[in-house]
Amino acid sequence: MAIPLEHQMNLAACAWIMPTTDLCIILIWPLAAANPAGHIKFTFVNGLEFVGYAARNIIGPFLFISAEVPRYTNAIRRVLSVHACAIFFAVCLGLVMLRENRKRSREDLPTEVADDAGFHDFTEFENRGFMYKL
């Protein structure tokens, strides 16, 4: 259902609310910063995250075609589909990390092994004592 063009304040409110979707970036950055283990992997994941953020800011304006003024229906569909995919993948990542945490907590790993592995450059797959932060 579309808001009629006569309701200018409602349309303006929608335009004001739309940037709040960028708040999810604040939630995604700590997730990527806290969970990869190993220096090289950590650096790669953070770099990839910033490249994706920059690509989003470059590609985003090109989704809005001037022939679709004032509704931009195709652009809105594209933006909503990208947000839906991001939510889906974030939920999937959370479920995978939760499952892995539960599996690792059932393993009977001596505390000394888990603590010592933290001083080496092991990834979370190599360090069985590593627990994801959710």
N, CA, C and O atoms as a Tinker XYZ file with bonds, in Angstrom:
   536  protein
     1  N      0.836000   -1.174000    0.000000    73     2
     2  CA     0.000000    0.000000    0.000000    64     1     3
     3  C      0.882000    1.238000    0.000000    63     2     4     5
     4  O      1.774000    1.367000    0.838000    81     3
     5  N      0.644000    2.127000   -0.914000    73     3     6
     6  CA     1.450000    3.335000   -1.051000    64     5     7
     7  C      0.775000    4.507000   -0.348000    63     6     8     9
     8  O     -0.452000    4.584000   -0.296000    81     7
     9  N      1.567000    5.402000    0.183000    73     7    10
    10  CA     1.047000    6.614000    0.803000    64     9    11
    11  C      0.748000    7.606000   -0.320000    63    10    12    13
    12  O      1.609000    7.859000   -1.163000    81    11
    13  N     -0.462000    8.169000   -0.343000    73    11    14
    14  CA    -0.787000    9.138000   -1.391000    64    13    15
    15  C      0.143000   10.343000   -1.335000    63    14    16    17
    16  O      0.603000   10.729000   -0.260000    81    15
    17  N      0.415000   10.926000   -2.474000    73    15    18
    18  CA     1.347000   12.055000   -2.558000    64    17    19
    19  C      0.818000   13.305000   -1.865000    63    18    20    21
    20  O      1.582000   14.226000   -1.577000    81    19
    21  N     -0.487000   13.342000   -1.596000    73    19    22
    22  CA    -1.051000   14.502000   -0.913000    64    21    23
    23  C     -0.634000   14.557000    0.558000    63    22    24    25
    24  O     -0.660000   15.628000    1.164000    81    23
    25  N     -0.259000   13.446000    1.126000    73    23    26
    26  CA     0.153000   13.383000    2.539000    64    25    27
    27  C      1.658000   13.630000    2.644000    63    26    28    29
    28  O      2.437000   12.706000    2.881000    81    27
    29  N      2.045000   14.869000    2.466000    73    27    30
    30  CA     3.455000   15.231000    2.412000    64    29    31
    31  C      4.192000   14.964000    3.730000    63    30    32    33
    32  O      5.342000   14.526000    3.712000    81    31
    33  N      3.548000   15.222000    4.862000    73    31    34
    34  CA     4.221000   15.001000    6.147000    64    33    35
    35  C      4.458000   13.510000    6.406000    63    34    36    37
    36  O      5.482000   13.140000    6.980000    81    35
    37  N      3.531000   12.662000    5.994000    73    35    38
    38  CA     3.729000   11.216000    6.151000    64    37    39
    39  C      4.901000   10.739000    5.299000    63    38    40    41
    40  O      5.709000    9.926000    5.747000    81    39
    41  N      4.988000   11.241000    4.082000    73    39    42
    42  CA     6.104000   10.875000    3.215000    64    41    43
    43  C      7.426000   11.397000    3.778000    63    42    44    45
    44  O      8.452000   10.722000    3.704000    81    43
    45  N      7.388000   12.603000    4.339000    73    43    46
    46  CA     8.605000   13.160000    4.942000    64    45    47
    47  C      9.017000   12.321000    6.151000    63    46    48    49
    48  O     10.205000   12.081000    6.363000    81    47
    49  N      8.039000   11.874000    6.942000    73    47    50
    50  CA     8.353000   11.034000    8.105000    64    49    51
    51  C      8.997000    9.725000    7.663000    63    50    52    53
    52  O      9.932000    9.244000    8.303000    81    51
    53  N      8.504000    9.153000    6.580000    73    51    54
    54  CA     9.121000    7.923000    6.053000    64    53    55
    55  C     10.561000    8.182000    5.628000    63    54    56    57
    56  O     11.441000    7.351000    5.852000    81    55
    57  N     10.795000    9.338000    5.014000    73    55    58
    58  CA    12.155000    9.680000    4.601000    64    57    59
    59  C     13.056000    9.898000    5.809000    63    58    60    61
    60  O     14.249000    9.599000    5.751000    81    59
    61  N     12.506000   10.412000    6.897000    73    59    62
    62  CA    13.299000   10.633000    8.110000    64    61    63
    63  C     13.603000    9.319000    8.817000    63    62    64    65
    64  O     14.659000    9.178000    9.434000    81    63
    65  N     12.685000    8.353000    8.732000    73    63    66
    66  CA    12.862000    7.066000    9.406000    64    65    67
    67  C     13.854000    6.174000    8.655000    63    66    68    69
    68  O     14.548000    5.365000    9.271000    81    67
    69  N     13.925000    6.315000    7.347000    73    67    70
    70  CA    14.749000    5.412000    6.542000    64    69    71
    71  C     16.222000    5.359000    6.968000    63    70    72    73
    72  O     16.798000    4.271000    6.972000    81    71
    73  N     16.856000    6.479000    7.326000    73    71    74
    74  CA    18.263000    6.384000    7.742000    64    73    75
    75  C     18.490000    5.589000    9.025000    63    74    76    77
    76  O     19.624000    5.208000    9.316000    81    75
    77  N     17.440000    5.334000    9.794000    73    75    78
    78  CA    17.633000    4.554000   11.018000    64    77    79
    79  C     18.039000    3.114000   10.714000    63    78    80    81
    80  O     18.535000    2.413000   11.596000    81    79
    81  N     17.834000    2.671000    9.479000    73    79    82
    82  CA    18.281000    1.325000    9.129000    64    81    83
    83  C     19.804000    1.225000    9.197000    63    82    84    85
    84  O     20.351000    0.129000    9.318000    81    83
    85  N     20.484000    2.363000    9.121000    73    83    86
    86  CA    21.942000    2.342000    9.243000    64    85    87
    87  C     22.394000    2.025000   10.659000    63    86    88    89
    88  O     23.570000    1.737000   10.879000    81    87
    89  N     21.487000    2.072000   11.617000    73    87    90
    90  CA    21.847000    1.723000   12.983000    64    89    91
    91  C     22.280000    0.273000   13.108000    63    90    92    93
    92  O     23.024000   -0.077000   14.024000    81    91
    93  N     21.817000   -0.579000   12.189000    73    91    94
    94  CA    22.222000   -1.984000   12.264000    64    93    95
    95  C     23.726000   -2.134000   12.046000    63    94    96    97
    96  O     24.317000   -3.121000   12.484000    81    95
    97  N     24.343000   -1.179000   11.384000    73    95    98
    98  CA    25.787000   -1.230000   11.186000    64    97    99
    99  C     26.500000   -1.178000   12.542000    63    98   100   101
   100  O     27.526000   -1.830000   12.739000    81    99
   101  N     25.945000   -0.397000   13.470000    73    99   102
   102  CA    26.528000   -0.309000   14.806000    64   101   103
   103  C     26.482000   -1.667000   15.484000    63   102   104   105
   104  O     27.363000   -1.989000   16.281000    81   103
   105  N     25.471000   -2.466000   15.181000    73   103   106
   106  CA    25.363000   -3.791000   15.778000    64   105   107
   107  C     26.216000   -4.827000   15.050000    63   106   108   109
   108  O     26.644000   -5.806000   15.660000    81   107
   109  N     26.466000   -4.628000   13.767000    73   107   110
   110  CA    27.222000   -5.595000   12.974000    64   109   111
   111  C     28.723000   -5.447000   13.210000    63   110   112   113
   112  O     29.429000   -6.454000   13.259000    81   111
   113  N     29.226000   -4.234000   13.355000    73   111   114
   114  CA    30.663000   -4.043000   13.530000    64   113   115
   115  C     31.216000   -4.761000   14.749000    63   114   116   117
   116  O     32.246000   -5.423000   14.620000    81   115
   117  N     30.605000   -4.675000   15.919000    73   115   118
   118  CA    31.154000   -5.444000   17.050000    64   117   119
   119  C     31.070000   -6.955000   16.837000    63   118   120   121
   120  O     31.932000   -7.695000   17.310000    81   119
   121  N     30.037000   -7.417000   16.129000    73   119   122
   122  CA    29.917000   -8.847000   15.857000    64   121   123
   123  C     31.106000   -9.332000   15.038000    63   122   124   125
   124  O     31.674000  -10.388000   15.318000    81   123
   125  N     31.472000   -8.565000   14.039000    73   123   126
   126  CA    32.618000   -8.951000   13.209000    64   125   127
   127  C     33.939000   -8.734000   13.935000    63   126   128   129
   128  O     34.911000   -9.444000   13.674000    81   127
   129  N     33.987000   -7.773000   14.832000    73   127   130
   130  CA    35.238000   -7.490000   15.534000    64   129   131
   131  C     35.504000   -8.481000   16.661000    63   130   132   133
   132  O     36.661000   -8.743000   16.988000    81   131
   133  N     34.461000   -9.031000   17.252000    73   131   134
   134  CA    34.643000   -9.864000   18.441000    64   133   135
   135  C     34.835000  -11.342000   18.132000    63   134   136   137
   136  O     35.400000  -12.062000   18.955000    81   135
   137  N     34.391000  -11.815000   16.987000    73   135   138
   138  CA    34.325000  -13.260000   16.790000    64   137   139
   139  C     35.436000  -13.902000   15.970000    63   138   140   141
   140  O     35.748000  -15.058000   16.255000    81   139
   141  N     36.051000  -13.286000   15.003000    73   139   142
   142  CA    37.140000  -14.007000   14.328000    64   141   143
   143  C     38.368000  -14.110000   15.234000    63   142   144   145
   144  O     38.739000  -13.146000   15.903000    81   143
   145  N     38.982000  -15.268000   15.247000    73   143   146
   146  CA    40.215000  -15.458000   16.007000    64   145   147
   147  C     41.371000  -15.580000   15.014000    63   146   148   149
   148  O     41.167000  -15.984000   13.869000    81   147
   149  N     42.531000  -15.245000   15.433000    73   147   150
   150  CA    43.694000  -15.242000   14.554000    64   149   151
   151  C     43.855000  -13.854000   13.947000    63   150   152   153
   152  O     42.890000  -13.275000   13.447000    81   151
   153  N     45.056000  -13.329000   13.990000    73   151   154
   154  CA    45.281000  -11.941000   13.574000    64   153   155
   155  C     44.960000  -11.711000   12.100000    63   154   156   157
   156  O     44.294000  -10.734000   11.757000    81   155
   157  N     45.425000  -12.595000   11.235000    73   155   158
   158  CA    45.212000  -12.404000    9.794000    64   157   159
   159  C     43.725000  -12.490000    9.462000    63   158   160   161
   160  O     43.210000  -11.674000    8.699000    81   159
   161  N     43.041000  -13.467000   10.027000    73   159   162
   162  CA    41.610000  -13.612000    9.760000    64   161   163
   163  C     40.836000  -12.422000   10.315000    63   162   164   165
   164  O     39.924000  -11.913000    9.664000    81   163
   165  N     41.196000  -11.982000   11.510000    73   163   166
   166  CA    40.541000  -10.827000   12.121000    64   165   167
   167  C     40.705000   -9.593000   11.240000    63   166   168   169
   168  O     39.736000   -8.875000   10.992000    81   167
   169  N     41.907000   -9.346000   10.772000    73   167   170
   170  CA    42.178000   -8.196000    9.915000    64   169   171
   171  C     41.425000   -8.300000    8.596000    63   170   172   173
   172  O     40.879000   -7.307000    8.115000    81   171
   173  N     41.392000   -9.490000    8.008000    73   171   174
   174  CA    40.691000   -9.691000    6.747000    64   173   175
   175  C     39.188000   -9.453000    6.903000    63   174   176   177
   176  O     38.577000   -8.792000    6.063000    81   175
   177  N     38.596000   -9.979000    7.958000    73   175   178
   178  CA    37.150000   -9.823000    8.171000    64   177   179
   179  C     36.793000   -8.357000    8.368000    63   178   180   181
   180  O     35.814000   -7.877000    7.796000    81   179
   181  N     37.574000   -7.643000    9.168000    73   179   182
   182  CA    37.300000   -6.219000    9.376000    64   181   183
   183  C     37.509000   -5.409000    8.103000    63   182   184   185
   184  O     36.735000   -4.494000    7.820000    81   183
   185  N     38.529000   -5.726000    7.346000    73   183   186
   186  CA    38.745000   -5.041000    6.072000    64   185   187
   187  C     37.629000   -5.316000    5.080000    63   186   188   189
   188  O     37.171000   -4.411000    4.381000    81   187
   189  N     37.194000   -6.561000    5.020000    73   187   190
   190  CA    36.093000   -6.931000    4.130000    64   189   191
   191  C     34.800000   -6.220000    4.529000    63   190   192   193
   192  O     34.011000   -5.828000    3.670000    81   191
   193  N     34.594000   -6.061000    5.806000    73   191   194
   194  CA    33.401000   -5.358000    6.287000    64   193   195
   195  C     33.408000   -3.895000    5.830000    63   194   196   197
   196  O     32.379000   -3.381000    5.392000    81   195
   197  N     34.540000   -3.234000    5.928000    73   195   198
   198  CA    34.610000   -1.840000    5.511000    64   197   199
   199  C     34.524000   -1.699000    3.990000    63   198   200   201
   200  O     33.961000   -0.722000    3.497000    81   199
   201  N     35.064000   -2.642000    3.253000    73   199   202
   202  CA    34.934000   -2.611000    1.791000    64   201   203
   203  C     33.465000   -2.772000    1.400000    63   202   204   205
   204  O     32.981000   -2.087000    0.499000    81   203
   205  N     32.756000   -3.681000    2.078000    73   203   206
   206  CA    31.332000   -3.852000    1.811000    64   205   207
   207  C     30.538000   -2.609000    2.149000    63   206   208   209
   208  O     29.612000   -2.246000    1.424000    81   207
   209  N     30.889000   -1.954000    3.240000    73   207   210
   210  CA    30.213000   -0.719000    3.635000    64   209   211
   211  C     30.444000    0.378000    2.593000    63   210   212   213
   212  O     29.516000    1.097000    2.226000    81   211
   213  N     31.680000    0.499000    2.123000    73   211   214
   214  CA    31.980000    1.504000    1.110000    64   213   215
   215  C     31.268000    1.190000   -0.206000    63   214   216   217
   216  O     30.750000    2.091000   -0.865000    81   215
   217  N     31.244000   -0.098000   -0.588000    73   215   218
   218  CA    30.552000   -0.492000   -1.824000    64   217   219
   219  C     29.063000   -0.182000   -1.729000    63   218   220   221
   220  O     28.449000    0.249000   -2.705000    81   219
   221  N     28.488000   -0.401000   -0.557000    73   219   222
   222  CA    27.069000   -0.089000   -0.366000    64   221   223
   223  C     26.813000    1.398000   -0.576000    63   222   224   225
   224  O     25.823000    1.779000   -1.200000    81   223
   225  N     27.706000    2.239000   -0.054000    73   223   226
   226  CA    27.522000    3.678000   -0.196000    64   225   227
   227  C     27.744000    4.150000   -1.626000    63   226   228   229
   228  O     27.188000    5.170000   -2.035000    81   227
   229  N     28.544000    3.426000   -2.384000    73   227   230
   230  CA    28.766000    3.804000   -3.784000    64   229   231
   231  C     27.627000    3.320000   -4.667000    63   230   232   233
   232  O     27.164000    4.053000   -5.541000    81   231
   233  N     27.169000    2.091000   -4.448000    73   231   234
   234  CA    26.135000    1.500000   -5.305000    64   233   235
   235  C     24.744000    2.036000   -4.980000    63   234   236   237
   236  O     23.914000    2.179000   -5.878000    81   235
   237  N     24.479000    2.332000   -3.714000    73   235   238
   238  CA    23.152000    2.739000   -3.269000    64   237   239
   239  C     22.480000    3.820000   -4.095000    63   238   240   241
   240  O     21.333000    3.628000   -4.499000    81   239
   241  N     23.122000    4.939000   -4.368000    73   239   242
   242  CA    22.452000    5.993000   -5.137000    64   241   243
   243  C     22.083000    5.583000   -6.567000    63   242   244   245
   244  O     21.162000    6.151000   -7.154000    81   243
   245  N     22.781000    4.620000   -7.119000    73   243   246
   246  CA    22.481000    4.193000   -8.484000    64   245   247
   247  C     21.225000    3.320000   -8.566000    63   246   248   249
   248  O     20.747000    3.031000   -9.663000    81   247
   249  N     20.689000    2.900000   -7.421000    73   247   250
   250  CA    19.441000    2.141000   -7.416000    64   249   251
   251  C     18.239000    3.030000   -7.688000    63   250   252   253
   252  O     17.190000    2.547000   -8.113000    81   251
   253  N     18.386000    4.330000   -7.444000    73   251   254
   254  CA    17.287000    5.274000   -7.618000    64   253   255
   255  C     17.370000    5.894000   -9.015000    63   254   256   257
   256  O     18.235000    6.724000   -9.296000    81   255
   257  N     16.452000    5.471000   -9.875000    73   255   258
   258  CA    16.429000    5.912000  -11.275000    64   257   259
   259  C     15.478000    7.097000  -11.387000    63   258   260   261
   260  O     14.377000    7.066000  -10.836000    81   259
   261  N     15.896000    8.137000  -12.096000    73   259   262
   262  CA    15.090000    9.355000  -12.177000    64   261   263
   263  C     13.756000    9.138000  -12.892000    63   262   264   265
   264  O     12.829000    9.926000  -12.703000    81   263
   265  N     13.642000    8.101000  -13.699000    73   263   266
   266  CA    12.371000    7.830000  -14.384000    64   265   267
   267  C     11.293000    7.347000  -13.417000    63   266   268   269
   268  O     10.115000    7.352000  -13.774000    81   267
   269  N     11.650000    6.939000  -12.226000    73   267   270
   270  CA    10.699000    6.425000  -11.240000    64   269   271
   271  C     10.251000    7.469000  -10.222000    63   270   272   273
   272  O      9.588000    7.129000   -9.241000    81   271
   273  N     10.606000    8.740000  -10.443000    73   271   274
   274  CA    10.233000    9.806000   -9.525000    64   273   275
   275  C      8.719000    9.881000   -9.452000    63   274   276   277
   276  O      8.096000    9.730000  -10.503000    81   275
   277  N      8.082000   10.092000   -8.352000    73   275   278
   278  CA     8.562000   10.290000   -6.996000    64   277   279
   279  C      8.520000    9.019000   -6.160000    63   278   280   281
   280  O      8.929000    9.050000   -5.000000    81   279
   281  N      8.048000    7.913000   -6.697000    73   279   282
   282  CA     7.833000    6.710000   -5.882000    64   281   283
   283  C      9.087000    5.841000   -5.722000    63   282   284   285
   284  O      9.308000    5.281000   -4.648000    81   283
   285  N      9.897000    5.721000   -6.752000    73   283   286
   286  CA    11.091000    4.869000   -6.722000    64   285   287
   287  C     10.740000    3.445000   -6.273000    63   286   288   289
   288  O     11.400000    2.889000   -5.395000    81   287
   289  N      9.713000    2.864000   -6.871000    73   287   290
   290  CA     9.227000    1.553000   -6.410000    64   289   291
   291  C     10.275000    0.455000   -6.566000    63   290   292   293
   292  O     10.452000   -0.363000   -5.663000    81   291
   293  N     10.965000    0.427000   -7.691000    73   291   294
   294  CA    11.991000   -0.615000   -7.875000    64   293   295
   295  C     13.146000   -0.444000   -6.897000    63   294   296   297
   296  O     13.671000   -1.430000   -6.380000    81   295
   297  N     13.545000    0.787000   -6.641000    73   295   298
   298  CA    14.639000    1.031000   -5.687000    64   297   299
   299  C     14.231000    0.598000   -4.284000    63   298   300   301
   300  O     15.026000    0.004000   -3.556000    81   299
   301  N     13.007000    0.894000   -3.911000    73   299   302
   302  CA    12.540000    0.501000   -2.582000    64   301   303
   303  C     12.503000   -1.012000   -2.472000    63   302   304   305
   304  O     12.877000   -1.568000   -1.439000    81   303
   305  N     12.058000   -1.681000   -3.518000    73   303   306
   306  CA    12.052000   -3.152000   -3.502000    64   305   307
   307  C     13.470000   -3.702000   -3.361000    63   306   308   309
   308  O     13.707000   -4.647000   -2.608000    81   307
   309  N     14.399000   -3.106000   -4.087000    73   307   310
   310  CA    15.792000   -3.574000   -4.019000    64   309   311
   311  C     16.376000   -3.362000   -2.624000    63   310   312   313
   312  O     17.025000   -4.251000   -2.072000    81   311
   313  N     16.143000   -2.186000   -2.063000    73   311   314
   314  CA    16.672000   -1.879000   -0.734000    64   313   315
   315  C     16.064000   -2.818000    0.303000    63   314   316   317
   316  O     16.773000   -3.338000    1.164000    81   315
   317  N     14.753000   -3.035000    0.222000    73   315   318
   318  CA    14.107000   -3.945000    1.166000    64   317   319
   319  C     14.610000   -5.375000    1.015000    63   318   320   321
   320  O     14.773000   -6.084000    2.008000    81   319
   321  N     14.856000   -5.802000   -0.221000    73   319   322
   322  CA    15.360000   -7.165000   -0.413000    64   321   323
   323  C     16.778000   -7.312000    0.139000    63   322   324   325
   324  O     17.112000   -8.352000    0.706000    81   323
   325  N     17.605000   -6.298000   -0.018000    73   323   326
   326  CA    18.959000   -6.347000    0.544000    64   325   327
   327  C     18.901000   -6.388000    2.072000    63   326   328   329
   328  O     19.644000   -7.140000    2.704000    81   327
   329  N     18.016000   -5.578000    2.664000    73   327   330
   330  CA    17.875000   -5.595000    4.121000    64   329   331
   331  C     17.343000   -6.942000    4.599000    63   330   332   333
   332  O     17.788000   -7.453000    5.626000    81   331
   333  N     16.402000   -7.518000    3.868000    73   331   334
   334  CA    15.867000   -8.837000    4.248000    64   333   335
   335  C     16.962000   -9.894000    4.180000    63   334   336   337
   336  O     17.046000  -10.755000    5.056000    81   335
   337  N     17.797000   -9.839000    3.151000    73   335   338
   338  CA    18.914000  -10.787000    3.047000    64   337   339
   339  C     19.906000  -10.591000    4.193000    63   338   340   341
   340  O     20.410000  -11.565000    4.751000    81   339
   341  N     20.183000   -9.345000    4.540000    73   339   342
   342  CA    21.109000   -9.074000    5.645000    64   341   343
   343  C     20.567000   -9.622000    6.958000    63   342   344   345
   344  O     21.315000  -10.203000    7.744000    81   343
   345  N     19.272000   -9.440000    7.200000    73   343   346
   346  CA    18.669000   -9.971000    8.417000    64   345   347
   347  C     18.729000  -11.494000    8.412000    63   346   348   349
   348  O     19.058000  -12.108000    9.428000    81   347
   349  N     18.414000  -12.103000    7.277000    73   347   350
   350  CA    18.443000  -13.558000    7.167000    64   349   351
   351  C     19.836000  -14.105000    7.451000    63   350   352   353
   352  O     19.980000  -15.050000    8.226000    81   351
   353  N     20.864000  -13.525000    6.835000    73   351   354
   354  CA    22.216000  -14.014000    7.032000    64   353   355
   355  C     22.724000  -13.749000    8.449000    63   354   356   357
   356  O     23.486000  -14.553000    8.986000    81   355
   357  N     22.314000  -12.630000    9.068000    73   355   358
   358  CA    22.710000  -12.365000   10.450000    64   357   359
   359  C     22.099000  -13.397000   11.394000    63   358   360   361
   360  O     22.763000  -13.869000   12.317000    81   359
   361  N     20.836000  -13.744000   11.163000    73   359   362
   362  CA    20.186000  -14.767000   11.990000    64   361   363
   363  C     20.864000  -16.123000   11.779000    63   362   364   365
   364  O     21.106000  -16.853000   12.741000    81   363
   365  N     21.170000  -16.459000   10.528000    73   363   366
   366  CA    21.861000  -17.730000   10.247000    64   365   367
   367  C     23.228000  -17.766000   10.917000    63   366   368   369
   368  O     23.598000  -18.783000   11.503000    81   367
   369  N     23.980000  -16.676000   10.841000    73   367   370
   370  CA    25.291000  -16.615000   11.489000    64   369   371
   371  C     25.161000  -16.784000   12.995000    63   370   372   373
   372  O     25.945000  -17.505000   13.612000    81   371
   373  N     24.172000  -16.121000   13.587000    73   371   374
   374  CA    23.947000  -16.267000   15.022000    64   373   375
   375  C     23.608000  -17.689000   15.418000    63   374   376   377
   376  O     24.081000  -18.183000   16.442000    81   375
   377  N     22.779000  -18.360000   14.601000    73   375   378
   378  CA    22.417000  -19.747000   14.903000    64   377   379
   379  C     23.607000  -20.688000   14.772000    63   378   380   381
   380  O     23.767000  -21.606000   15.576000    81   379
   381  N     24.444000  -20.462000   13.760000    73   379   382
   382  CA    25.644000  -21.292000   13.591000    64   381   383
   383  C     26.592000  -21.092000   14.763000    63   382   384   385
   384  O     27.148000  -22.061000   15.280000    81   383
   385  N     26.782000  -19.842000   15.190000    73   383   386
   386  CA    27.673000  -19.587000   16.322000    64   385   387
   387  C     27.100000  -20.162000   17.613000    63   386   388   389
   388  O     27.848000  -20.689000   18.437000    81   387
   389  N     25.798000  -20.072000   17.798000    73   387   390
   390  CA    25.169000  -20.647000   18.982000    64   389   391
   391  C     25.324000  -22.162000   19.014000    63   390   392   393
   392  O     25.628000  -22.738000   20.059000    81   391
   393  N     25.113000  -22.808000   17.862000    73   391   394
   394  CA    25.286000  -24.268000   17.781000    64   393   395
   395  C     26.725000  -24.667000   18.069000    63   394   396   397
   396  O     26.981000  -25.638000   18.782000    81   395
   397  N     27.654000  -23.915000   17.510000    73   395   398
   398  CA    29.074000  -24.226000   17.726000    64   397   399
   399  C     29.459000  -24.017000   19.186000    63   398   400   401
   400  O     30.229000  -24.805000   19.735000    81   399
   401  N     28.938000  -22.972000   19.825000    73   399   402
   402  CA    29.211000  -22.754000   21.254000    64   401   403
   403  C     28.690000  -23.907000   22.093000    63   402   404   405
   404  O     29.365000  -24.374000   23.011000    81   403
   405  N     27.494000  -24.362000   21.779000    73   403   406
   406  CA    26.922000  -25.483000   22.546000    64   405   407
   407  C     27.737000  -26.753000   22.345000    63   406   408   409
   408  O     27.967000  -27.511000   23.287000    81   407
   409  N     28.169000  -26.978000   21.108000    73   407   410
   410  CA    28.970000  -28.169000   20.827000    64   409   411
   411  C     30.310000  -28.097000   21.558000    63   410   412   413
   412  O     30.767000  -29.104000   22.099000    81   411
   413  N     30.939000  -26.941000   21.584000    73   411   414
   414  CA    32.234000  -26.799000   22.251000    64   413   415
   415  C     32.103000  -26.872000   23.763000    63   414   416   417
   416  O     33.012000  -27.350000   24.443000    81   415
   417  N     30.984000  -26.403000   24.295000    73   415   418
   418  CA    30.819000  -26.470000   25.751000    64   417   419
   419  C     30.605000  -27.909000   26.218000    63   418   420   421
   420  O     30.878000  -28.227000   27.376000    81   419
   421  N     30.119000  -28.787000   25.330000    73   419   422
   422  CA    29.968000  -30.204000   25.682000    64   421   423
   423  C     31.298000  -30.939000   25.646000    63   422   424   425
   424  O     31.444000  -31.970000   26.303000    81   423
   425  N     32.283000  -30.430000   24.889000    73   423   426
   426  CA    33.596000  -31.067000   24.839000    64   425   427
   427  C     34.287000  -30.877000   26.178000    63   426   428   429
   428  O     34.188000  -29.812000   26.787000    81   427
   429  N     34.972000  -31.885000   26.629000    73   427   430
   430  CA    35.676000  -31.816000   27.907000    64   429   431
   431  C     37.129000  -31.452000   27.639000    63   430   432   433
   432  O     38.001000  -32.320000   27.590000    81   431
   433  N     37.377000  -30.151000   27.465000    73   431   434
   434  CA    38.713000  -29.660000   27.140000    64   433   435
   435  C     39.369000  -29.129000   28.416000    63   434   436   437
   436  O     38.768000  -28.319000   29.121000    81   435
   437  N     40.575000  -29.564000   28.720000    73   435   438
   438  CA    41.255000  -29.032000   29.912000    64   437   439
   439  C     41.446000  -27.519000   29.806000    63   438   440   441
   440  O     41.721000  -26.999000   28.725000    81   439
   441  N     41.302000  -26.826000   30.908000    73   439   442
   442  CA    41.386000  -25.364000   30.933000    64   441   443
   443  C     42.749000  -24.867000   30.478000    63   442   444   445
   444  O     42.847000  -23.828000   29.826000    81   443
   445  N     43.811000  -25.611000   30.821000    73   443   446
   446  CA    45.163000  -25.179000   30.443000    64   445   447
   447  C     45.329000  -25.151000   28.930000    63   446   448   449
   448  O     45.982000  -24.258000   28.390000    81   447
   449  N     44.738000  -26.132000   28.242000    73   447   450
   450  CA    44.845000  -26.181000   26.779000    64   449   451
   451  C     44.120000  -24.999000   26.169000    63   450   452   453
   452  O     44.645000  -24.359000   25.258000    81   451
   453  N     42.929000  -24.698000   26.649000    73   451   454
   454  CA    42.148000  -23.579000   26.117000    64   453   455
   455  C     42.857000  -22.249000   26.386000    63   454   456   457
   456  O     42.896000  -21.385000   25.510000    81   455
   457  N     43.414000  -22.074000   27.579000    73   455   458
   458  CA    44.100000  -20.832000   27.909000    64   457   459
   459  C     45.376000  -20.666000   27.101000    63   458   460   461
   460  O     45.667000  -19.566000   26.631000    81   459
   461  N     46.142000  -21.735000   26.929000    73   459   462
   462  CA    47.393000  -21.666000   26.186000    64   461   463
   463  C     47.157000  -21.388000   24.714000    63   462   464   465
   464  O     47.969000  -20.719000   24.075000    81   463
   465  N     46.066000  -21.887000   24.165000    73   463   466
   466  CA    45.780000  -21.680000   22.748000    64   465   467
   467  C     45.489000  -20.222000   22.441000    63   466   468   469
   468  O     45.635000  -19.792000   21.296000    81   467
   469  N     45.080000  -19.455000   23.440000    73   467   470
   470  CA    44.792000  -18.042000   23.226000    64   469   471
   471  C     46.034000  -17.221000   22.922000    63   470   472   473
   472  O     45.925000  -16.135000   22.353000    81   471
   473  N     47.223000  -17.718000   23.290000    73   471   474
   474  CA    48.460000  -16.978000   23.054000    64   473   475
   475  C     49.070000  -17.280000   21.693000    63   474   476   477
   476  O     50.049000  -16.645000   21.299000    81   475
   477  N     48.508000  -18.236000   20.975000    73   475   478
   478  CA    48.985000  -18.559000   19.637000    64   477   479
   479  C     48.057000  -17.923000   18.618000    63   478   480   481
   480  O     46.958000  -17.486000   18.959000    81   479
   481  N     48.488000  -17.872000   17.386000    73   479   482
   482  CA    47.683000  -17.234000   16.339000    64   481   483
   483  C     46.758000  -18.263000   15.702000    63   482   484   485
   484  O     46.775000  -18.446000   14.485000    81   483
   485  N     45.950000  -18.935000   16.521000    73   483   486
   486  CA    45.012000  -19.932000   16.026000    64   485   487
   487  C     43.706000  -19.252000   15.636000    63   486   488   489
   488  O     43.299000  -18.265000   16.250000    81   487
   489  N     43.058000  -19.789000   14.612000    73   487   490
   490  CA    41.716000  -19.320000   14.283000    64   489   491
   491  C     40.724000  -20.003000   15.207000    63   490   492   493
   492  O     41.094000  -20.889000   15.978000    81   491
   493  N     39.469000  -19.596000   15.133000    73   491   494
   494  CA    38.465000  -20.214000   16.002000    64   493   495
   495  C     38.213000  -21.670000   15.646000    63   494   496   497
   496  O     37.689000  -22.424000   16.467000    81   495
   497  N     38.575000  -22.075000   14.444000    73   495   498
   498  CA    38.416000  -23.478000   14.054000    64   497   499
   499  C     39.540000  -24.340000   14.632000    63   498   500   501
   500  O     39.331000  -25.515000   14.933000    81   499
   501  N     40.720000  -23.760000   14.784000    73   499   502
   502  CA    41.862000  -24.499000   15.323000    64   501   503
   503  C     41.852000  -24.524000   16.859000    63   502   504   505
   504  O     42.296000  -25.499000   17.465000    81   503
   505  N     41.359000  -23.476000   17.474000    73   503   506
   506  CA    41.326000  -23.369000   18.932000    64   505   507
   507  C     39.972000  -23.878000   19.416000    63   506   508   509
   508  O     38.972000  -23.166000   19.320000    81   507
   509  N     39.933000  -25.080000   19.927000    73   507   510
   510  CA    38.667000  -25.677000   20.368000    64   509   511
   511  C     38.159000  -25.029000   21.654000    63   510   512   513
   512  O     37.002000  -25.236000   22.023000    81   511
   513  N     38.984000  -24.260000   22.337000    73   511   514
   514  CA    38.537000  -23.548000   23.534000    64   513   515
   515  C     37.904000  -22.199000   23.242000    63   514   516   517
   516  O     37.421000  -21.525000   24.153000    81   515
   517  N     37.903000  -21.805000   21.984000    73   515   518
   518  CA    37.334000  -20.502000   21.596000    64   517   519
   519  C     35.812000  -20.556000   21.647000    63   518   520   521
   520  O     35.206000  -21.507000   21.153000    81   519
   521  N     35.197000  -19.546000   22.237000    73   519   522
   522  CA    33.736000  -19.449000   22.279000    64   521   523
   523  C     33.334000  -18.150000   21.589000    63   522   524   525
   524  O     33.936000  -17.102000   21.823000    81   523
   525  N     32.317000  -18.227000   20.740000    73   523   526
   526  CA    31.817000  -17.036000   20.052000    64   525   527
   527  C     31.078000  -16.138000   21.033000    63   526   528   529
   528  O     30.439000  -16.613000   21.971000    81   527
   529  N     31.174000  -14.851000   20.805000    73   527   530
   530  CA    30.448000  -13.881000   21.625000    64   529   531
   531  C     29.162000  -13.523000   20.915000    63   530   532   533
   532  O     29.170000  -13.020000   19.791000    81   531
   533  N     28.069000  -13.787000   21.581000    73   531   534
   534  CA    26.758000  -13.537000   20.962000    64   533   535
   535  C     26.055000  -12.363000   21.591000    63   534   536
   536  O     24.944000  -12.020000   21.187000    81   535
